C-alpha cells in the first residue's frame, strides 16, 4: 500500500509502478556523458518518451535503495547498460519503453527519472557535472550549477549512507 509520505513513479502506460518512501536525498539535473548517452539509448527505443531536458540534462530524484520499491509490474523491467561490464544500469519498463531509474549497483541510492512521478514533485536543487554539457547548449541559471559533484552533494550522499546503515 502506498503511504501518504511517498511518491509514486509510473511508466507511461501504467503497467509498472514504484513507490519512493519519504523525502528524496536530492533532486538534481545531471549533464555527465553517461547520463546523456543513457538517455539517448532510452529515447531511441520504439515509442519511448524523452528523458532529457531541453538543455540535454537529465533530471533525477535520488532515493535510498531501501526506500524504493516496485509495487507493480516488476516482470516488465529490463536493464540497459552503456558498457557491458558497467556497474551502472538504466532500468526501462519494457511495456512502453519508459525510462524508470538509474541504478549504480555498488551504491546505496537510485536516481529516478523525475518525469516518471505524478503529482507534486520536489523541485531540482542543483545542476551537476555541467562540464559535460554539449557546447552548443545554454544551461539555465535558475539553480546552482557545478562542473563536478559539489561538496553539498557528497555530504548529502554520505549522510544518506550513514542513515541507511543505522536504519534511520
N, C-alpha and C positions, 0 to 999 in steps of 0.2 A: 504494500500500500504506500502511496506517495504522501509524504508528510507536508505540512504547510511551510516548513522551512527548507523545502527542496525546490530545485529547478528541474524541469522535465525537458529532456532532449529527445527529439523525434526525427526520423528520416522523413523525406518529402512525402512519401505515400502513407506514412503512419504505421508501417508494419514492424518497425524497430523503435523501441523506446528505452531510454536510460533515465535513472534518477541520480541527480547530483545533490547530496545532502549538505545542508549548511551553506556557509559562505565560501566563495572561491578563495584560493590563496592569492591570486592576482587575476587581473584582466589585462591582457596585453595584445599588441599588434606586432607581429614578428616579420622581419624582412630578410631573414637569413636565406642563403642559397637553397638549403634543403627544404625549407618551408615553401619557397617559390616553386621548386621542382616537384615536390609532392603535390602541391595544389594543381600544377599543370597536368600531372598524371591523373589525378581525380577528375579534373574538368574535361579531360579527353575521353572519359568513359561515356558510353551511349546514354543520352538523356540526363547526364549529371548536371547539377546546378553549380554555379561558380562558388568557390570558397575563398577566393582572394578579394580584397577590397579594390576599388578602382585605382588606388595608388600602388598596387601589387603587394601590399602587406597582407598577412593572414591574421585574422582576429580570433583570439582564443580566450576561454576561461580556463584557468588552471585549478584543478581539484586534486586533493589527495586520492590515491587509488582506493583507500579503504572507505571513501565516501562516494564512490561512483559505482553504480550497479545497473546491469542490464535487467529490465523488468519485463521485456517482451521482445521476441524475435532474435535471440542470440544465434540461432542456427543460420540466420541470414547474413551474418557478419563475415567479411573477408579482409585479409591483410594485404596491404601493398607496401613494398619496400623499394626505396630508391636504388639501393645496392643489396645484392643477395644476402650478404652477411651482416647487414646493418642491425644495430641494436634498437633502431627506431622504426616503428611501423605506423602506417596510417591505416585506420580501420574504416571500411566503407560498408554501407548496407547494400547488399547485392540486389535486393528487390528493386531499387530505384537509383542505385549508384550515388547515394548521398554520402559525402564525407562526414564521418561522425566524430572521430577524435584521432589524436596522435598519441602514441604510447612509446616513451623512451623506456624500454623494458628494464634497464638497470636502475631506473629512478623510482621515486615514491609518488609521482604525480602523473596525471593525464592532462593533455592540452586539448580541450574540447572546442570544436568549431563553434564559435559564438552564434552564428546564423542558424544553428540547429535548435536553439532554445526558443520557446514561445513565451509570451508574456513579458513582464518587466525583468530585464536582464541588466546586471551591473555594467556600468559604462567602462570603457577602456581607461586604464590608469597610466599607461606609458607605451611608447613605441620603442622596440628593441632591435638590435642588430641592423641599424639603419645604414651602416657602411656597405651593405649588400644590395641596397635598393637599385633598381635599374637607373642608369644615368639620366635617362630622359623623363624620370618621374619626380614630381614635386611631392614632398611629404607635408601634409597639413601641419600647421603649427598650433593645433588645438590641445596637444598633450606634450608632456615632457618626452623628448626623443633622445635616445642613446645609441652610440655607434656599436656598443657591445652590451654585455649584461651589466647593468648598474649595480652598485652596492646594495641598494634597496631591494632589488630583485633577488640577489643572492641571500640577503638576510631573511627575506620572507620565505624563501625555499628551505633554508636551513631550519628556521623556526617551525615550518610545517613538518619537516622530517623529525625533529625532536618531539613535537606534539604527537605525531603518529606513533613514534616509538613508545611514548608514555601512555598511549591510548587515550589521549585527551581530545 
